[in-house]
Structures are given as structure tokens and as C-alpha cells.
Amino acid sequence: MKYVPAILSVDLPASSATDRAYIAIKRQIIELALEPGSHVTKTDLSRVTSAGAMPVREALTRLQRDGLVQALPRSGYRILPVTLKGTRDLCAFRRLLMIEAAGLTAERGCPETVLARMRELVETSYELSNPASMSAFLRAVLEVDALIANHCGNDMLAQSIVRVIDEQERVLRITLKLHPYSAVDARQRLAVLEALTRRDPAAAREAMHIRTSTSQDHIMDALLSSDSLAQASIDVP
């Protein structure tokens, strides 16, 4: 893929010390090893990533642009919290982008090898009692979105989707543990794939609208539960 989300980039070789530090810190934020709202210093991050001060400093500059950290005057950095409004806005933005990408990808058509890979991925399930299966499921779902983005024919749209995938992964990791695997959700993901296979843009847009709307409902319901709010340090604006 030309545009690769962070969840898949761990499989790719980093080209510089800064890239390695950036990927390592970003994964810790997204995977919640660095909790939302927590305070960190460059020394802390150098220690946990085994990276030098300069790569960590440059990585933090990139992470500020990503909206994941905030520089605090003379006191290090804050891992930006998840907010209900921010999550709602992000889900809505993802829905708009993915609906258009699905329509364009259906219109252009996908290589059979890509469709075969998506068929394999949409069959992935998980168990709440098995964290490894949950991580594999999340990876599969986001890879499907990335494949659709990369085959839509619009580079700016593809880049935007990958950025949204990276932002939303952290929220999905918070909420997935509260939402059992759903056969209904699986059928919705399959409906998108079937429309892409038929090269039916209208059906692909409609199926993606249903899928992303359902996903947003699950995410918001989970975040509004008292336990998730406490565990994730979610700010309510």
C-alpha cells in the first residue's frame, strides 16, 4: 500500500532514528501504554524507546501535529485525552471519507488479489476474553479501510483516511473491549465487500454509510458508559 496506517507500519522498516522514535511513541499512545491525559518527559520517552534525545524531540514535534501530545512549558508533554466531542466529530468525518472512498473504489474496481485479501480480513472475529484476538480483529478492520482508501484513486482522500484511521485507533482500543463481537456488524462489513466486488458504487456508498454509522453508535455508547469514562480519562467538554 502507498498510504499505510500506524497499526500496519510496525511491519515496515523505519528509515531514520526519528522515524523509529515516532513510530514507537505513537504506538504506545495508540495502544494506551501511555494513558490519555498522562504527563511524560523527553527523558521518559528516551528511556522507554531506547532513542536519543534529538530523535525523541523531533518525534514529539510530529506527534503534536498529529494531535496526540501537547507541549507543556518547562514541564514536559501531556498525552492529549480523548473527548466525547472530538470522538463524535472524528467518527462523522470518517463516515464522510469512507463513503466516498467506497464509491470511488467500486467504480474503479479492485484487483482480485486485493478483494481476496479483504475477504480474508472480514472473516476475522474476536473474543472479549482474548486480547490477542481483539488486536488481530482491530488490525483486520483497519486494514480493510486502508485497502479501500488506497484503491479509491484519490491520493488526498487516501491520505486523509489513513490519518483518521490513526486517530481513531486509540478510541477503538478503548471501546472494543466493551463491545462483544457482533454477527450483524460482520454482515455489514461483508455488504461493503460484496458491493466492491460487483463494482456497484451506489451500493458501496450505502453499505459503507450503514457500517460507519453503526460503528459510531457503538463507539459513543461505550464512551458514555461510566466505566469507560473513568478508565480512559475521557474529557467531557
ZAKOL-857375 format. One record per residue: residue in three letters; x, y, z of N, C-alpha, C, O in turn. Coordinates in steps of 0.2 Angstrom, whole numbers, padded with zeros to 4 digits, always signed. Example, Ala and Ser with C-alpha at 12.3 -4.5 7.8 and 13.67 -1.06 7.14 Angstrom:
residues 2
ALA+0066-0028+0039+0062-0022+0039+0066-0016+0039+0071-0017+0042 SER+0064-0011+0035+0068-0005+0036+0064+0000+0039+0067+0006+0040 
***
This chain:
residues 237
MET+0004-0006+0000+0000+0000+0000+0004+0006+0000+0010+0006+0003 LYS+0002+0011-0003+0006+0018-0004+0005+0021+0003+0010+0024+0005 TYR-0001+0021+0006-0003+0025+0012-0004+0020+0017-0009+0016+0017 VAL+0000+0019+0022+0000+0014+0027-0002+0017+0034+0002+0021+0037 PRO-0007+0014+0037-0009+0017+0044-0004+0014+0049+0000+0010+0048 ALA-0004+0018+0055+0001+0016+0060+0001+0009+0062+0006+0006+0064 ILE-0005+0006+0063-0006-0001+0065-0002-0006+0061-0001-0011+0063 LEU-0001-0004+0054+0002-0009+0050+0010-0007+0049+0014-0011+0046 SER+0011+0000+0051+0018+0002+0049+0023-0001+0054+0029-0001+0052 VAL+0021-0005+0059+0026-0008+0063+0030-0014+0059+0035-0016+0061 ASP+0027-0016+0054+0029-0021+0050+0035-0019+0045+0038-0022+0041 LEU+0035-0012+0044+0039-0009+0039+0046-0006+0042+0045-0004+0048 PRO+0051-0007+0039+0057-0004+0042+0057+0004+0042+0055+0007+0037 ALA+0059+0007+0048+0059+0014+0048+0066+0016+0045+0071+0013+0045 SER+0065+0022+0042+0071+0025+0038+0076+0029+0042+0082+0030+0040 SER+0074+0031+0048+0079+0035+0052+0077+0034+0059+0072+0031+0061 ALA+0082+0037+0063+0081+0036+0071+0074+0040+0073+0071+0038+0077 THR+0073+0046+0070+0067+0049+0071+0061+0046+0069+0056+0045+0073 ASP+0061+0042+0064+0055+0038+0062+0054+0033+0067+0048+0031+0069 ARG+0059+0029+0069+0059+0024+0074+0056+0026+0080+0052+0023+0083 ALA+0058+0032+0083+0056+0035+0089+0048+0037+0088+0044+0036+0092 TYR+0047+0040+0082+0040+0042+0081+0035+0036+0081+0030+0037+0084 ILE+0037+0031+0078+0033+0025+0077+0032+0022+0084+0026+0020+0086 ALA+0037+0022+0088+0037+0018+0094+0033+0022+0099+0029+0019+0103 ILE+0034+0029+0100+0030+0033+0104+0022+0033+0102+0018+0033+0106 LYS+0021+0034+0096+0014+0034+0093+0011+0027+0095+0005+0027+0097 ARG+0014+0022+0094+0011+0015+0096+0009+0015+0103+0004+0012+0105 GLN+0014+0018+0107+0012+0017+0115+0006+0022+0116+0003+0020+0121 ILE+0006+0027+0113+0000+0032+0114-0007+0028+0111-0012+0028+0115 ILE-0006+0026+0105-0012+0022+0102-0014+0016+0106-0020+0015+0107 GLU-0009+0012+0108-0011+0006+0112-0012+0007+0119-0013+0002+0123 LEU-0012+0013+0121-0014+0015+0128-0009+0014+0133-0010+0014+0139 ALA-0003+0012+0131+0003+0011+0136+0004+0018+0139+0006+0018+0145 LEU+0004+0023+0135+0004+0030+0138-0003+0032+0138-0006+0033+0133 GLU-0006+0033+0144-0013+0034+0145-0015+0041+0143-0011+0046+0144 PRO-0021+0042+0141-0024+0048+0139-0024+0053+0145-0026+0051+0151 GLY-0021+0059+0144-0020+0064+0150-0014+0063+0154-0013+0067+0158 SER-0010+0058+0153-0004+0057+0157+0001+0062+0155+0001+0065+0150 HIS+0006+0063+0160+0012+0068+0159+0018+0064+0157+0020+0059+0161 VAL+0022+0066+0152+0028+0062+0151+0034+0067+0149+0032+0073+0148 THR+0040+0065+0150+0046+0070+0148+0050+0066+0142+0049+0061+0141 LYS+0054+0070+0139+0058+0068+0134+0063+0062+0137+0064+0057+0134 THR+0065+0063+0143+0069+0058+0146+0065+0051+0147+0068+0046+0146 ASP+0059+0052+0149+0055+0046+0150+0055+0042+0143+0055+0036+0143 LEU+0053+0046+0138+0052+0043+0131+0059+0040+0128+0059+0035+0125 SER+0064+0044+0130+0071+0041+0128+0072+0034+0131+0075+0030+0128 ARG+0070+0034+0137+0071+0028+0141+0067+0022+0138+0070+0016+0137 VAL+0061+0023+0137+0056+0018+0135+0057+0016+0128+0055+0010+0126 THR+0059+0020+0124+0060+0019+0116+0068+0017+0115+0069+0016+0109 SER+0072+0018+0119+0079+0017+0118+0082+0022+0112+0086+0020+0108 ALA+0079+0028+0112+0081+0033+0107+0084+0039+0110+0083+0040+0116 GLY+0088+0042+0106+0092+0048+0108+0087+0054+0109+0081+0054+0107 ALA+0090+0059+0113+0086+0065+0114+0084+0068+0108+0078+0071+0107 MET+0088+0069+0103+0086+0073+0097+0080+0069+0093+0075+0072+0091 PRO+0081+0062+0092+0075+0059+0088+0069+0059+0092+0063+0060+0089 VAL+0069+0059+0099+0063+0060+0103+0060+0067+0102+0054+0067+0102 ARG+0064+0072+0102+0062+0079+0102+0058+0080+0095+0053+0082+0095 GLU+0061+0077+0090+0058+0078+0083+0052+0074+0082+0047+0076+0079 ALA+0052+0068+0085+0046+0064+0085+0040+0067+0089+0035+0067+0086 LEU+0042+0070+0094+0037+0074+0098+0034+0080+0094+0028+0081+0095 THR+0038+0083+0090+0035+0088+0086+0030+0086+0081+0025+0089+0080 ARG+0032+0080+0078+0027+0077+0073+0021+0074+0077+0015+0075+0074 LEU+0021+0072+0083+0016+0070+0087+0011+0075+0089+0005+0074+0090 GLN+0014+0081+0090+0010+0087+0091+0006+0089+0085+0000+0091+0086 ARG+0009+0088+0079+0005+0089+0073-0001+0084+0072-0006+0086+0069 ASP+0001+0078+0075-0005+0073+0074-0010+0074+0079-0015+0071+0079 GLY-0009+0079+0084-0014+0080+0089-0014+0075+0094-0020+0073+0097 LEU-0009+0071+0096-0008+0066+0101-0005+0069+0107-0006+0066+0113 VAL+0000+0074+0107+0003+0076+0113+0003+0084+0113+0002+0087+0108 GLN+0004+0087+0119+0004+0094+0120+0010+0096+0124+0011+0093+0129 ALA+0014+0101+0121+0020+0103+0125+0017+0107+0131+0013+0112+0130 LEU+0020+0106+0136+0019+0110+0142+0025+0114+0144+0031+0111+0144 PRO+0024+0120+0145+0030+0125+0147+0034+0122+0152+0032+0122+0158 ARG+0040+0121+0151+0045+0119+0156+0043+0112+0160+0046+0111+0166 SER+0039+0109+0158+0037+0103+0162+0035+0097+0157+0031+0092+0160 GLY+0038+0096+0151+0037+0090+0148+0031+0090+0143+0029+0096+0140 TYR+0028+0085+0142+0022+0084+0137+0016+0081+0141+0017+0077+0145 ARG+0010+0082+0138+0004+0079+0140+0001+0075+0134+0001+0077+0129 ILE+0000+0068+0136-0004+0064+0131-0011+0067+0131-0015+0067+0136 LEU-0013+0069+0125-0020+0073+0125-0025+0068+0126-0025+0062+0123 PRO-0030+0070+0130-0035+0065+0131-0040+0064+0126-0040+0068+0121 VAL-0044+0059+0126-0050+0058+0122-0056+0062+0124-0057+0062+0130 THR-0059+0065+0120-0065+0069+0122-0071+0066+0118-0071+0064+0112 LEU-0077+0067+0121-0083+0065+0118-0084+0068+0111-0086+0066+0106 LYS-0084+0075+0111-0085+0079+0105-0080+0077+0100-0082+0077+0094 GLY-0074+0077+0102-0068+0075+0097-0070+0068+0094-0069+0068+0088 THR-0072+0064+0098-0073+0057+0095-0079+0057+0091-0079+0054+0085 ARG-0084+0061+0092-0090+0061+0088-0089+0065+0082-0091+0062+0076 ASP-0085+0070+0082-0083+0073+0076-0078+0069+0071-0079+0069+0065 LEU-0074+0065+0075-0069+0061+0071-0073+0055+0067-0072+0053+0062 CYS-0078+0052+0071-0082+0047+0068-0086+0050+0062-0087+0046+0057 ALA-0089+0056+0063-0093+0059+0057-0088+0060+0051-0090+0059+0045 PHE-0082+0062+0052-0078+0064+0047-0076+0057+0044-0075+0057+0037 ARG-0074+0052+0048-0073+0045+0045-0078+0043+0040-0077+0040+0035 ARG-0084+0044+0042-0090+0041+0039-0090+0045+0032-0091+0041+0027 LEU-0090+0051+0032-0090+0055+0025-0084+0053+0021-0085+0052+0015 LEU-0078+0052+0023-0072+0050+0019-0073+0043+0017-0072+0042+0011 MET-0075+0038+0021-0076+0031+0019-0081+0030+0014-0081+0026+0010 ILE-0087+0034+0015-0092+0033+0010-0090+0035+0003-0091+0031-0002 GLU-0086+0040+0002-0084+0042-0004-0079+0038-0007-0079+0036-0013 ALA-0074+0035-0002-0069+0031-0005-0072+0024-0007-0070+0021-0012 ALA-0077+0022-0004-0080+0016-0006-0083+0016-0013-0083+0012-0017 GLY-0087+0022-0014-0090+0023-0020-0085+0023-0026-0086+0020-0031 LEU-0079+0027-0025-0074+0028-0030-0070+0021-0031-0069+0019-0037 THR-0069+0017-0026-0066+0011-0026-0070+0006-0030-0068+0002-0034 ALA-0077+0006-0029-0081+0002-0033-0081+0004-0040-0082-0001-0044 GLU-0081+0010-0041-0082+0012-0048-0075+0010-0052-0076+0008-0058 ARG-0070+0011-0049-0063+0010-0052-0062+0002-0052-0059+0000-0057 GLY-0064-0002-0047-0063-0009-0047-0057-0010-0043-0052-0006-0044 CYS-0057-0016-0040-0051-0018-0036-0048-0024-0039-0051-0028-0042 PRO-0041-0025-0039-0038-0031-0041-0041-0037-0037-0042-0036-0031 GLU-0041-0043-0040-0044-0049-0037-0040-0050-0031-0042-0053-0026 THR-0033-0049-0031-0029-0051-0025-0031-0046-0019-0031-0049-0014 VAL-0033-0040-0021-0035-0036-0015-0042-0038-0012-0043-0038-0006 LEU-0046-0040-0017-0053-0042-0015-0052-0048-0011-0056-0049-0006 ALA-0048-0053-0013-0046-0059-0009-0044-0058-0002-0046-0061+0003 ARG-0039-0053-0002-0036-0051+0005-0042-0048+0009-0042-0050+0015 MET-0046-0044+0007-0052-0041+0011-0057-0047+0013-0059-0046+0018 ARG-0058-0052+0008-0062-0057+0010-0059-0061+0017-0063-0063+0021 GLU-0053-0062+0016-0050-0065+0022-0050-0061+0028-0051-0063+0034 LEU-0049-0054+0028-0049-0050+0033-0056-0049+0037-0057-0049+0043 VAL-0062-0049+0032-0068-0048+0035-0071-0054+0039-0076-0053+0043 GLU-0068-0059+0038-0070-0065+0042-0066-0066+0049-0068-0070+0053 THR-0062-0061+0051-0059-0061+0057-0064-0059+0063-0068-0055+0062 SER-0064-0063+0068-0068-0062+0074-0064-0061+0080-0057-0061+0080 TYR-0067-0060+0086-0063-0059+0092-0067-0062+0098-0073-0062+0097 GLU-0064-0063+0104-0067-0064+0110-0065-0059+0115-0059-0057+0115 LEU-0069-0056+0119-0068-0051+0124-0063-0054+0129-0059-0050+0132 SER-0062-0060+0130-0058-0063+0135-0051-0064+0132-0046-0067+0135 ASN-0050-0063+0126-0044-0064+0122-0041-0058+0119-0043-0056+0113 PRO-0036-0054+0123-0034-0048+0120-0030-0049+0113-0031-0044+0109 ALA-0027-0054+0112-0023-0055+0106-0028-0056+0100-0027-0053+0095 SER-0034-0059+0101-0039-0059+0096-0042-0052+0094-0044-0051+0089 MET-0043-0048+0100-0046-0042+0099-0041-0037+0095-0043-0033+0090 SER-0034-0038+0096-0029-0034+0092-0029-0036+0085-0029-0032+0081 ALA-0030-0043+0084-0030-0045+0077-0036-0043+0073-0036-0041+0067 PHE-0042-0043+0077-0048-0040+0074-0047-0033+0072-0049-0031+0066 LEU-0045-0029+0076-0044-0022+0075-0039-0021+0069-0041-0016+0065 ARG-0034-0024+0069-0029-0024+0063-0033-0025+0057-0032-0022+0052 ALA-0037-0031+0057-0040-0033+0051-0045-0028+0048-0045-0026+0042 VAL-0049-0025+0053-0054-0020+0051-0051-0014+0048-0053-0011+0043 LEU-0045-0011+0051-0042-0005+0049-0038-0007+0043-0037-0002+0039 GLU-0036-0013+0042-0033-0014+0035-0038-0014+0029-0036-0012+0024 VAL-0044-0016+0031-0049-0016+0025-0050-0009+0023-0050-0007+0018 ASP-0051-0004+0028-0052+0003+0027-0046+0006+0023-0047+0010+0018 ALA-0040+0004+0025-0034+0006+0022-0034+0004+0014-0031+0008+0010 LEU-0035-0002+0013-0035-0005+0006-0041-0001+0002-0039+0000-0004 ILE-0046+0000+0005-0051+0004+0001-0049+0011-0001-0049+0013-0006 ALA-0046+0014+0004-0043+0021+0003-0038+0021-0002-0037+0025-0006 ASN-0033+0016-0002-0028+0016-0007-0030+0014-0014-0026+0015-0018 HIS-0036+0011-0015-0038+0010-0021-0044+0014-0024-0047+0013-0029 CYS-0045+0020-0020-0050+0025-0022-0048+0029-0028-0052+0032-0031 GLY-0041+0030-0029-0039+0034-0035-0038+0041-0033-0036+0045-0038 ASN-0039+0043-0027-0038+0050-0025-0033+0050-0019-0035+0048-0014 ASP-0027+0052-0021-0022+0052-0016-0023+0056-0009-0022+0054-0004 MET-0026+0062-0010-0028+0066-0005-0033+0063+0000-0033+0064+0006 LEU-0038+0060-0003-0043+0056+0001-0040+0051+0004-0042+0049+0010 ALA-0036+0047+0001-0032+0041+0004-0028+0043+0010-0028+0040+0015 GLN-0024+0049+0009-0020+0051+0015-0025+0053+0021-0023+0052+0026 SER-0030+0057+0019-0035+0059+0025-0037+0053+0028-0038+0053+0035 ILE-0039+0048+0025-0042+0042+0028-0037+0039+0033-0039+0037+0038 VAL-0031+0038+0030-0026+0035+0034-0024+0039+0041-0023+0036+0046 ARG-0025+0045+0040-0024+0050+0046-0029+0049+0051-0028+0048+0057 VAL-0035+0048+0048-0041+0047+0053-0041+0040+0056-0042+0039+0062 ILE-0038+0035+0052-0038+0028+0055-0033+0028+0061-0034+0025+0066 ASP-0027+0032+0060-0023+0033+0066-0026+0036+0072-0025+0034+0077 GLU-0030+0041+0071-0033+0045+0076-0038+0040+0080-0039+0040+0086 GLN-0042+0037+0076-0047+0033+0078-0045+0026+0082-0049+0024+0086 GLU-0039+0024+0080-0037+0018+0083-0037+0018+0090-0039+0013+0094 ARG-0035+0023+0093-0034+0024+0101-0041+0023+0104-0042+0020+0109 VAL-0046+0027+0101-0053+0026+0103-0056+0019+0102-0059+0017+0107 LEU-0054+0016+0097-0057+0009+0096-0054+0004+0101-0057+0000+0103 ARG-0048+0005+0103-0045+0001+0108-0048+0002+0115-0048-0003+0118 ILE-0050+0008+0116-0054+0009+0122-0061+0006+0122-0063+0003+0127 THR-0064+0006+0116-0071+0004+0116-0072-0003+0114-0077-0006+0116 LEU-0067-0006+0111-0068-0013+0108-0069-0018+0114-0073-0023+0113 LYS-0065-0017+0119-0066-0022+0125-0073-0022+0128-0074-0026+0132 LEU-0077-0016+0127-0084-0016+0130-0089-0018+0125-0095-0018+0127 HIS-0087-0020+0119-0092-0022+0114-0091-0029+0111-0086-0030+0107 PRO-0095-0034+0113-0094-0041+0111-0094-0041+0103-0097-0037+0100 TYR-0091-0046+0100-0091-0047+0093-0099-0048+0091-0103-0052+0094 SER-0100-0045+0085-0107-0045+0083-0108-0047+0076-0104-0045+0071 ALA-0112-0052+0075-0113-0055+0068-0116-0050+0064-0115-0050+0057 VAL-0120-0045+0066-0123-0040+0062-0118-0036+0060-0118-0034+0054 ASP-0113-0034+0064-0108-0029+0061-0104-0033+0056-0102-0030+0051 ALA-0103-0040+0057-0099-0043+0052-0103-0043+0045-0100-0043+0040 ARG-0109-0044+0045-0113-0044+0039-0113-0037+0036-0113-0037+0029 GLN-0112-0032+0040-0112-0025+0037-0105-0024+0033-0105-0021+0028 ARG-0100-0027+0036-0093-0027+0033-0093-0031+0027-0090-0029+0022 LEU-0096-0036+0027-0097-0041+0021-0101-0037+0015-0099-0038+0009 ALA-0106-0033+0017-0110-0030+0012-0106-0025+0008-0107-0024+0002 VAL-0101-0022+0012-0097-0017+0008-0093-0021+0003-0092-0019-0003 LEU-0090-0026+0005-0085-0030+0001-0089-0033-0005-0087-0033-0011 GLU-0095-0035-0004-0099-0038-0010-0101-0032-0015-0101-0033-0021 ALA-0102-0026-0012-0103-0020-0017-0097-0019-0021-0097-0017-0027 LEU-0091-0019-0018-0085-0018-0021-0084-0023-0026-0081-0021-0032 THR-0085-0029-0025-0084-0035-0029-0089-0034-0036-0086-0035-0041 ARG-0095-0032-0034-0099-0031-0040-0098-0024-0044-0101-0023-0049 ARG-0094-0020-0041-0092-0014-0044-0098-0009-0045-0100-0006-0050 ASP-0102-0009-0039-0108-0005-0038-0107+0001-0034-0107+0000-0028 PRO-0105+0007-0036-0104+0012-0032-0109+0014-0027-0108+0016-0022 ALA-0116+0014-0030-0121+0016-0026-0122+0012-0020-0123+0014-0014 ALA-0122+0005-0021-0122+0000-0016-0116+0001-0011-0117+0000-0005 ALA-0110+0002-0014-0105+0003-0009-0105+0009-0004-0104+0008+0001 ARG-0108+0014-0007-0109+0020-0003-0114+0019+0003-0113+0020+0008 GLU-0119+0016+0001-0125+0014+0005-0122+0009+0011-0124+0010+0017 ALA-0119+0004+0009-0116-0001+0013-0111+0002+0018-0111+0001+0024 MET-0107+0007+0016-0102+0010+0020-0105+0015+0025-0103+0015+0030 HIS-0111+0018+0022-0114+0023+0027-0117+0019+0033-0117+0021+0038 ILE-0120+0013+0031-0123+0009+0037-0118+0007+0041-0118+0007+0047 ARG-0112+0004+0039-0107+0001+0043-0104+0007+0047-0103+0005+0053 THR-0102+0012+0044-0099+0018+0048-0104+0021+0053-0101+0023+0059 SER-0110+0021+0052-0115+0024+0057-0116+0019+0062-0116+0021+0068 THR-0116+0013+0061-0116+0008+0067-0110+0008+0071-0111+0008+0077 SER-0104+0009+0068-0098+0009+0072-0098+0015+0076-0096+0015+0082 GLN-0100+0021+0074-0101+0027+0078-0105+0026+0084-0104+0028+0089 ASP-0111+0023+0083-0116+0021+0088-0112+0017+0094-0113+0019+0100 HIS-0109+0012+0091-0105+0008+0096-0100+0012+0100-0100+0011+0106 ILE-0096+0016+0097-0091+0019+0100-0094+0024+0105-0091+0025+0111 MET-0099+0028+0103-0102+0033+0108-0105+0030+0114-0105+0032+0119 ASP-0109+0024+0112-0112+0021+0118-0107+0018+0123-0108+0019+0129 ALA-0101+0016+0121-0096+0013+0125-0093+0019+0129-0092+0018+0135 LEU-0091+0025+0126-0088+0030+0129-0093+0033+0134-0090+0036+0139 LEU-0099+0033+0133-0104+0036+0138-0105+0032+0144-0108+0034+0149 SER-0103+0026+0144-0103+0022+0150-0099+0024+0155-0093+0026+0154 SER-0101+0024+0161-0097+0027+0167-0090+0023+0167-0085+0027+0169 ASP-0090+0017+0167-0083+0013+0167-0078+0015+0162-0072+0017+0164 SER-0080+0016+0156-0076+0018+0151-0073+0025+0152-0067+0027+0150 LEU-0078+0029+0154-0075+0036+0155-0070+0037+0161-0065+0040+0160 ALA-0071+0033+0166-0066+0033+0171-0059+0030+0169-0054+0032+0171 GLN-0060+0024+0166-0054+0020+0164-0050+0024+0159-0043+0024+0159 ALA-0053+0028+0154-0049+0031+0148-0048+0038+0150-0045+0041+0146 SER-0050+0041+0156-0049+0048+0157-0052+0052+0152-0048+0057+0150 ILE-0058+0051+0149-0061+0055+0144-0063+0061+0146-0067+0061+0151 ASP-0062+0066+0143-0064+0073+0145-0071+0074+0142-0072+0072+0136 VAL-0076+0077+0145-0082+0079+0143-0082+0086+0142-0082+0090+0147 PRO-0082+0089+0136-0082+0096+0135-0089+0100+0138-0089+0106+0137 
***
